[in-house]
Amino acid sequence: MMHFATIITRSHRGYAEVLAGSLDQHAGAPCQLNCLVVDAEAVDPPCLIGRRSQIRFYGLQDLIEQSYMDVLCQKYKAENWDAFRWSLKPVFVSYLLGLDPECPVAFVDPDQFFTGDPHVLFEPLDHSRFLLSPHDRPIDPEAGGLFLDQFTDGMFNGGLFVATAEADEILAWWAKVCAYRCEKNRSAGLFVDQKYLDAVLTNFDRTSWIRHRGVNVASWNLSTRKRELSSHDGVLVDGQPLICVHFSGSTIRMIENGHDSCLTTTLAEYRQQLARCGQPTAPGKPEADGSKSEHSVCSGRWKSILRRFL
């Protein structure tokens, strides 16, 4: 069984159900989505999803003995709900790895949607204990803001990472720095929980990143990962099968505005699945995934970048 984790509020349960359904549909093995509901007064029982997978729910009370949990609660829970939720990623994954040290865990944001086999997320673990997912923003300075974003918002996306039990020291460090400060303060070199990930590869051994081009496809890598439609293989990304789309607000808007048309059908399917769960897509608030400066709808900067790189 493959293990995944995500964090939601009660109002976003439909996103977790759609995520779990997409995993079940495309995985070659049963999946368990472990879902932390940060504002749950009582934990719901596990529910079956699709053919052979399930969602297992957890509440804050399950994490009470975890390192830095008390600090995070005191610092963020009452006054900064977003920072509290973001900071819980390493805490929750560490907790899950403690329950079953033999099973690695892939954390995915609840607005991810799988269209291919998620097993590719775990394949690099033969040589690594912790895997990151790069934004793959353009490295050409002519890209302007998109080029600069990777140095202010982070080279890696906090919405997807994979860890084994041997990565516990990395998760503990990540929780510690989040407890120190979890905020958007680019002038101080801070971008919520995400910018800290830039320090992982050079400070911890057996760490790497997911190289499959079809993983974590989103607006921020539109100009660096070529999408194309194949009559036999669906959507290809740099010639590799599309595995999962990160449907952030900016990703949805780029598709709606015709700049990422290869994902139009995938977005329609995603919205259909959310509607079945009574969960409408309502992008609009600033993302916490490093794509803040990509927010303007069909801006002149985006048009210029698209003409230059696509």
TORKOL-4160 file (C-alpha; in steps of 0.2 Angstrom, whole numbers, padded with zeros to 4 digits, m for minus):
310
<pt num="1" X="0000" Y="0000" Z="0000"/>
<pt num="2" X="0006" Y="0017" Z="m0004"/>
<pt num="3" X="0004" Y="0031" Z="0009"/>
<pt num="4" X="0000" Y="0049" Z="0006"/>
<pt num="5" X="m0003" Y="0064" Z="0017"/>
<pt num="6" X="m0013" Y="0080" Z="0016"/>
<pt num="7" X="m0019" Y="0094" Z="0027"/>
<pt num="8" X="m0036" Y="0102" Z="0026"/>
<pt num="9" X="m0050" Y="0111" Z="0036"/>
<pt num="10" X="m0067" Y="0103" Z="0037"/>
<pt num="11" X="m0074" Y="0114" Z="0023"/>
<pt num="12" X="m0061" Y="0107" Z="0011"/>
<pt num="13" X="m0065" Y="0088" Z="0014"/>
<pt num="14" X="m0071" Y="0087" Z="m0004"/>
<pt num="15" X="m0053" Y="0091" Z="m0010"/>
<pt num="16" X="m0046" Y="0076" Z="0000"/>
<pt num="17" X="m0060" Y="0065" Z="m0007"/>
<pt num="18" X="m0056" Y="0070" Z="m0025"/>
<pt num="19" X="m0037" Y="0068" Z="m0022"/>
<pt num="20" X="m0039" Y="0051" Z="m0015"/>
<pt num="21" X="m0051" Y="0046" Z="m0029"/>
<pt num="22" X="m0038" Y="0051" Z="m0042"/>
<pt num="23" X="m0024" Y="0041" Z="m0033"/>
<pt num="24" X="m0035" Y="0026" Z="m0032"/>
<pt num="25" X="m0040" Y="0027" Z="m0051"/>
<pt num="26" X="m0022" Y="0028" Z="m0057"/>
<pt num="27" X="m0011" Y="0019" Z="m0044"/>
<pt num="28" X="m0005" Y="0001" Z="m0047"/>
<pt num="29" X="m0008" Y="m0003" Z="m0029"/>
<pt num="30" X="m0020" Y="0002" Z="m0015"/>
<pt num="31" X="m0017" Y="0019" Z="m0007"/>
<pt num="32" X="m0021" Y="0027" Z="0010"/>
<pt num="33" X="m0023" Y="0045" Z="0011"/>
<pt num="34" X="m0019" Y="0051" Z="0028"/>
<pt num="35" X="m0029" Y="0067" Z="0031"/>
<pt num="36" X="m0026" Y="0079" Z="0045"/>
<pt num="37" X="m0041" Y="0090" Z="0048"/>
<pt num="38" X="m0035" Y="0105" Z="0058"/>
<pt num="39" X="m0051" Y="0111" Z="0064"/>
<pt num="40" X="m0060" Y="0095" Z="0068"/>
<pt num="41" X="m0069" Y="0093" Z="0085"/>
<pt num="42" X="m0070" Y="0074" Z="0082"/>
<pt num="43" X="m0061" Y="0063" Z="0070"/>
<pt num="44" X="m0071" Y="0055" Z="0057"/>
<pt num="45" X="m0070" Y="0036" Z="0054"/>
<pt num="46" X="m0060" Y="0030" Z="0039"/>
<pt num="47" X="m0069" Y="0029" Z="0023"/>
<pt num="48" X="m0066" Y="0019" Z="0007"/>
<pt num="49" X="m0062" Y="0027" Z="m0009"/>
<pt num="50" X="m0064" Y="0019" Z="m0026"/>
<pt num="51" X="m0059" Y="0001" Z="m0028"/>
<pt num="52" X="m0047" Y="m0002" Z="m0015"/>
<pt num="53" X="m0041" Y="0014" Z="m0006"/>
<pt num="54" X="m0046" Y="0024" Z="0009"/>
<pt num="55" X="m0045" Y="0040" Z="0018"/>
<pt num="56" X="m0039" Y="0040" Z="0036"/>
<pt num="57" X="m0043" Y="0055" Z="0046"/>
<pt num="58" X="m0033" Y="0063" Z="0060"/>
<pt num="59" X="m0035" Y="0078" Z="0072"/>
<pt num="60" X="m0023" Y="0089" Z="0081"/>
<pt num="61" X="m0025" Y="0078" Z="0097"/>
<pt num="62" X="m0016" Y="0065" Z="0088"/>
<pt num="63" X="0000" Y="0076" Z="0086"/>
<pt num="64" X="0000" Y="0083" Z="0104"/>
<pt num="65" X="0016" Y="0073" Z="0108"/>
<pt num="66" X="0026" Y="0078" Z="0093"/>
<pt num="67" X="0041" Y="0089" Z="0094"/>
<pt num="68" X="0037" Y="0107" Z="0092"/>
<pt num="69" X="0019" Y="0105" Z="0092"/>
<pt num="70" X="0016" Y="0115" Z="0108"/>
<pt num="71" X="0027" Y="0129" Z="0101"/>
<pt num="72" X="0017" Y="0129" Z="0084"/>
<pt num="73" X="0000" Y="0129" Z="0093"/>
<pt num="74" X="0005" Y="0144" Z="0105"/>
<pt num="75" X="0013" Y="0154" Z="0091"/>
<pt num="76" X="0001" Y="0152" Z="0076"/>
<pt num="77" X="m0015" Y="0143" Z="0081"/>
<pt num="78" X="m0025" Y="0158" Z="0087"/>
<pt num="79" X="m0018" Y="0172" Z="0076"/>
<pt num="80" X="m0011" Y="0165" Z="0060"/>
<pt num="81" X="m0021" Y="0150" Z="0054"/>
<pt num="82" X="m0012" Y="0148" Z="0038"/>
<pt num="83" X="0005" Y="0148" Z="0046"/>
<pt num="84" X="m0001" Y="0135" Z="0058"/>
<pt num="85" X="m0007" Y="0124" Z="0044"/>
<pt num="86" X="0008" Y="0126" Z="0034"/>
<pt num="87" X="0020" Y="0122" Z="0048"/>
<pt num="88" X="0011" Y="0106" Z="0052"/>
<pt num="89" X="0017" Y="0097" Z="0037"/>
<pt num="90" X="0033" Y="0090" Z="0044"/>
<pt num="91" X="0025" Y="0087" Z="0061"/>
<pt num="92" X="0011" Y="0077" Z="0053"/>
<pt num="93" X="0022" Y="0067" Z="0041"/>
<pt num="94" X="0034" Y="0063" Z="0055"/>
<pt num="95" X="0020" Y="0057" Z="0066"/>
<pt num="96" X="0014" Y="0045" Z="0051"/>
<pt num="97" X="0032" Y="0038" Z="0049"/>
<pt num="98" X="0032" Y="0034" Z="0067"/>
<pt num="99" X="0016" Y="0024" Z="0066"/>
<pt num="100" X="0024" Y="0013" Z="0052"/>
<pt num="101" X="0042" Y="0016" Z="0049"/>
<pt num="102" X="0043" Y="0004" Z="0034"/>
<pt num="103" X="0031" Y="0014" Z="0023"/>
<pt num="104" X="0037" Y="0031" Z="0016"/>
<pt num="105" X="0025" Y="0045" Z="0015"/>
<pt num="106" X="0022" Y="0057" Z="0000"/>
<pt num="107" X="0014" Y="0073" Z="0006"/>
<pt num="108" X="0003" Y="0082" Z="m0007"/>
<pt num="109" X="m0007" Y="0098" Z="m0006"/>
<pt num="110" X="m0026" Y="0094" Z="m0007"/>
<pt num="111" X="m0027" Y="0104" Z="m0023"/>
<pt num="112" X="m0016" Y="0091" Z="m0032"/>
<pt num="113" X="m0025" Y="0079" Z="m0045"/>
<pt num="114" X="m0017" Y="0063" Z="m0051"/>
<pt num="115" X="m0019" Y="0058" Z="m0069"/>
<pt num="116" X="m0005" Y="0045" Z="m0069"/>
<pt num="117" X="0003" Y="0032" Z="m0058"/>
<pt num="118" X="0009" Y="0040" Z="m0042"/>
<pt num="119" X="0022" Y="0026" Z="m0039"/>
<pt num="120" X="0034" Y="0037" Z="m0049"/>
<pt num="121" X="0035" Y="0048" Z="m0033"/>
<pt num="122" X="0043" Y="0034" Z="m0023"/>
<pt num="123" X="0055" Y="0027" Z="m0036"/>
<pt num="124" X="0070" Y="0038" Z="m0032"/>
<pt num="125" X="0069" Y="0032" Z="m0014"/>
<pt num="126" X="0081" Y="0018" Z="m0018"/>
<pt num="127" X="0095" Y="0031" Z="m0016"/>
<pt num="128" X="0087" Y="0045" Z="m0005"/>
<pt num="129" X="0078" Y="0047" Z="0011"/>
<pt num="130" X="0069" Y="0064" Z="0007"/>
<pt num="131" X="0063" Y="0070" Z="m0010"/>
<pt num="132" X="0058" Y="0088" Z="m0015"/>
<pt num="133" X="0048" Y="0094" Z="m0030"/>
<pt num="134" X="0056" Y="0108" Z="m0040"/>
<pt num="135" X="0046" Y="0123" Z="m0046"/>
<pt num="136" X="0056" Y="0123" Z="m0062"/>
<pt num="137" X="0053" Y="0141" Z="m0065"/>
<pt num="138" X="0063" Y="0149" Z="m0080"/>
<pt num="139" X="0081" Y="0152" Z="m0077"/>
<pt num="140" X="0082" Y="0165" Z="m0090"/>
<pt num="141" X="0082" Y="0183" Z="m0082"/>
<pt num="142" X="0072" Y="0189" Z="m0097"/>
<pt num="143" X="0057" Y="0180" Z="m0088"/>
<pt num="144" X="0057" Y="0195" Z="m0076"/>
<pt num="145" X="0047" Y="0191" Z="m0061"/>
<pt num="146" X="0046" Y="0172" Z="m0064"/>
<pt num="147" X="0065" Y="0172" Z="m0064"/>
<pt num="148" X="0066" Y="0181" Z="m0048"/>
<pt num="149" X="0052" Y="0172" Z="m0039"/>
<pt num="150" X="0063" Y="0156" Z="m0037"/>
<pt num="151" X="0076" Y="0166" Z="m0027"/>
<pt num="152" X="0062" Y="0174" Z="m0016"/>
<pt num="153" X="0049" Y="0161" Z="m0014"/>
<pt num="154" X="0060" Y="0145" Z="m0015"/>
<pt num="155" X="0067" Y="0133" Z="m0028"/>
<pt num="156" X="0056" Y="0119" Z="m0022"/>
<pt num="157" X="0037" Y="0118" Z="m0020"/>
<pt num="158" X="0031" Y="0114" Z="m0002"/>
<pt num="159" X="0015" Y="0106" Z="m0009"/>
<pt num="160" X="0024" Y="0090" Z="m0013"/>
<pt num="161" X="0038" Y="0080" Z="m0005"/>
<pt num="162" X="0042" Y="0062" Z="0000"/>
<pt num="163" X="0050" Y="0056" Z="0016"/>
<pt num="164" X="0056" Y="0039" Z="0024"/>
<pt num="165" X="0058" Y="0036" Z="0042"/>
<pt num="166" X="0076" Y="0039" Z="0040"/>
<pt num="167" X="0072" Y="0058" Z="0036"/>
<pt num="168" X="0066" Y="0061" Z="0053"/>
<pt num="169" X="0080" Y="0073" Z="0057"/>
<pt num="170" X="0076" Y="0083" Z="0042"/>
<pt num="171" X="0057" Y="0084" Z="0047"/>
<pt num="172" X="0062" Y="0089" Z="0064"/>
<pt num="173" X="0073" Y="0103" Z="0058"/>
<pt num="174" X="0060" Y="0109" Z="0046"/>
<pt num="175" X="0047" Y="0110" Z="0060"/>
<pt num="176" X="0060" Y="0119" Z="0071"/>
<pt num="177" X="0063" Y="0133" Z="0058"/>
<pt num="178" X="0044" Y="0134" Z="0055"/>
<pt num="179" X="0042" Y="0137" Z="0074"/>
<pt num="180" X="0055" Y="0150" Z="0073"/>
<pt num="181" X="0046" Y="0160" Z="0059"/>
<pt num="182" X="0033" Y="0155" Z="0046"/>
<pt num="183" X="0029" Y="0171" Z="0036"/>
<pt num="184" X="0030" Y="0180" Z="0020"/>
<pt num="185" X="0044" Y="0192" Z="0022"/>
<pt num="186" X="0054" Y="0191" Z="0006"/>
<pt num="187" X="0066" Y="0205" Z="0011"/>
<pt num="188" X="0071" Y="0194" Z="0026"/>
<pt num="189" X="0073" Y="0179" Z="0015"/>
<pt num="190" X="0057" Y="0171" Z="0021"/>
<pt num="191" X="0043" Y="0163" Z="0012"/>
<pt num="192" X="0031" Y="0153" Z="0024"/>
<pt num="193" X="0037" Y="0135" Z="0026"/>
<pt num="194" X="0043" Y="0134" Z="0008"/>
<pt num="195" X="0059" Y="0144" Z="0007"/>
<pt num="196" X="0068" Y="0134" Z="0020"/>
<pt num="197" X="0068" Y="0119" Z="0008"/>
<pt num="198" X="0082" Y="0127" Z="m0002"/>
<pt num="199" X="0094" Y="0122" Z="0012"/>
<pt num="200" X="0090" Y="0104" Z="0012"/>
<pt num="201" X="0101" Y="0097" Z="m0002"/>
<pt num="202" X="0117" Y="0105" Z="0004"/>
<pt num="203" X="0114" Y="0101" Z="0023"/>
<pt num="204" X="0107" Y="0084" Z="0023"/>
<pt num="205" X="0114" Y="0068" Z="0015"/>
<pt num="206" X="0104" Y="0056" Z="0004"/>
<pt num="207" X="0092" Y="0070" Z="m0001"/>
<pt num="208" X="0086" Y="0073" Z="m0019"/>
<pt num="209" X="0072" Y="0079" Z="m0030"/>
<pt num="210" X="0059" Y="0072" Z="m0041"/>
<pt num="211" X="0065" Y="0073" Z="m0059"/>
<pt num="212" X="0049" Y="0066" Z="m0068"/>
<pt num="213" X="0043" Y="0081" Z="m0078"/>
<pt num="214" X="0025" Y="0076" Z="m0076"/>
<pt num="215" X="0025" Y="0078" Z="m0057"/>
<pt num="216" X="0018" Y="0094" Z="m0049"/>
<pt num="217" X="0014" Y="0102" Z="m0066"/>
<pt num="218" X="0007" Y="0120" Z="m0063"/>
<pt num="219" X="0008" Y="0138" Z="m0069"/>
<pt num="220" X="0025" Y="0141" Z="m0062"/>
<pt num="221" X="0033" Y="0128" Z="m0074"/>
<pt num="222" X="0022" Y="0132" Z="m0089"/>
<pt num="223" X="0037" Y="0140" Z="m0099"/>
<pt num="224" X="0049" Y="0126" Z="m0094"/>
<pt num="225" X="0040" Y="0110" Z="m0096"/>
<pt num="226" X="0032" Y="0108" Z="m0113"/>
<pt num="227" X="0014" Y="0101" Z="m0113"/>
<pt num="228" X="0007" Y="0092" Z="m0128"/>
<pt num="229" X="m0008" Y="0081" Z="m0132"/>
<pt num="230" X="m0005" Y="0063" Z="m0138"/>
<pt num="231" X="m0019" Y="0052" Z="m0146"/>
<pt num="232" X="m0012" Y="0037" Z="m0136"/>
<pt num="233" X="m0005" Y="0044" Z="m0120"/>
<pt num="234" X="m0015" Y="0059" Z="m0116"/>
<pt num="235" X="m0005" Y="0074" Z="m0110"/>
<pt num="236" X="0014" Y="0073" Z="m0111"/>
<pt num="237" X="0026" Y="0084" Z="m0102"/>
<pt num="238" X="0043" Y="0085" Z="m0110"/>
<pt num="239" X="0038" Y="0068" Z="m0118"/>
<pt num="240" X="0034" Y="0060" Z="m0101"/>
<pt num="241" X="0016" Y="0056" Z="m0095"/>
<pt num="242" X="0007" Y="0069" Z="m0085"/>
<pt num="243" X="0006" Y="0062" Z="m0067"/>
<pt num="244" X="m0002" Y="0076" Z="m0057"/>
<pt num="245" X="m0007" Y="0094" Z="m0059"/>
<pt num="246" X="m0006" Y="0106" Z="m0044"/>
<pt num="247" X="m0022" Y="0116" Z="m0047"/>
<pt num="248" X="m0017" Y="0132" Z="m0038"/>
<pt num="249" X="m0027" Y="0147" Z="m0042"/>
<pt num="250" X="m0014" Y="0153" Z="m0054"/>
<pt num="251" X="m0014" Y="0136" Z="m0063"/>
<pt num="252" X="m0033" Y="0137" Z="m0065"/>
<pt num="253" X="m0032" Y="0154" Z="m0072"/>
<pt num="254" X="m0019" Y="0151" Z="m0084"/>
<pt num="255" X="m0029" Y="0136" Z="m0091"/>
<pt num="256" X="m0045" Y="0146" Z="m0092"/>
<pt num="257" X="m0036" Y="0160" Z="m0101"/>
<pt num="258" X="m0030" Y="0148" Z="m0114"/>
<pt num="259" X="m0012" Y="0148" Z="m0110"/>
<pt num="260" X="m0011" Y="0130" Z="m0104"/>
<pt num="261" X="m0024" Y="0123" Z="m0116"/>
<pt num="262" X="m0017" Y="0105" Z="m0115"/>
<pt num="263" X="m0024" Y="0104" Z="m0097"/>
<pt num="264" X="m0042" Y="0110" Z="m0101"/>
<pt num="265" X="m0049" Y="0093" Z="m0101"/>
<pt num="266" X="m0040" Y="0088" Z="m0085"/>
<pt num="267" X="m0047" Y="0104" Z="m0077"/>
<pt num="268" X="m0065" Y="0100" Z="m0082"/>
<pt num="269" X="m0063" Y="0082" Z="m0075"/>
<pt num="270" X="m0056" Y="0089" Z="m0059"/>
<pt num="271" X="m0071" Y="0101" Z="m0057"/>
<pt num="272" X="m0083" Y="0088" Z="m0061"/>
<pt num="273" X="m0076" Y="0077" Z="m0047"/>
<pt num="274" X="m0076" Y="0091" Z="m0035"/>
<pt num="275" X="m0094" Y="0095" Z="m0039"/>
<pt num="276" X="m0099" Y="0077" Z="m0036"/>
<pt num="277" X="m0091" Y="0080" Z="m0018"/>
<pt num="278" X="m0101" Y="0096" Z="m0016"/>
<pt num="279" X="m0084" Y="0106" Z="m0017"/>
<pt num="280" X="m0084" Y="0120" Z="m0030"/>
<pt num="281" X="m0067" Y="0127" Z="m0035"/>
<pt num="282" X="m0065" Y="0144" Z="m0029"/>
<pt num="283" X="m0048" Y="0151" Z="m0032"/>
<pt num="284" X="m0044" Y="0169" Z="m0028"/>
<pt num="285" X="m0034" Y="0170" Z="m0012"/>
<pt num="286" X="m0015" Y="0171" Z="m0013"/>
<pt num="287" X="m0007" Y="0154" Z="m0013"/>
<pt num="288" X="0005" Y="0148" Z="m0001"/>
<pt num="289" X="0015" Y="0138" Z="m0013"/>
<pt num="290" X="0027" Y="0151" Z="m0020"/>
<pt num="291" X="0016" Y="0157" Z="m0035"/>
<pt num="292" X="0010" Y="0174" Z="m0028"/>
<pt num="293" X="0018" Y="0184" Z="m0041"/>
<pt num="294" X="0010" Y="0173" Z="m0054"/>
<pt num="295" X="m0007" Y="0179" Z="m0048"/>
<pt num="296" X="m0013" Y="0192" Z="m0060"/>
<pt num="297" X="m0025" Y="0186" Z="m0073"/>
<pt num="298" X="m0018" Y="0186" Z="m0090"/>
<pt num="299" X="m0006" Y="0200" Z="m0086"/>
<pt num="300" X="0005" Y="0209" Z="m0098"/>
<pt num="301" X="0020" Y="0201" Z="m0090"/>
<pt num="302" X="0013" Y="0184" Z="m0092"/>
<pt num="303" X="0009" Y="0187" Z="m0111"/>
<pt num="304" X="0027" Y="0193" Z="m0113"/>
<pt num="305" X="0034" Y="0178" Z="m0105"/>
<pt num="306" X="0023" Y="0166" Z="m0115"/>
<pt num="307" X="0028" Y="0174" Z="m0131"/>
<pt num="308" X="0046" Y="0172" Z="m0127"/>
<pt num="309" X="0047" Y="0155" Z="m0121"/>
<pt num="310" X="0032" Y="0145" Z="m0128"/>
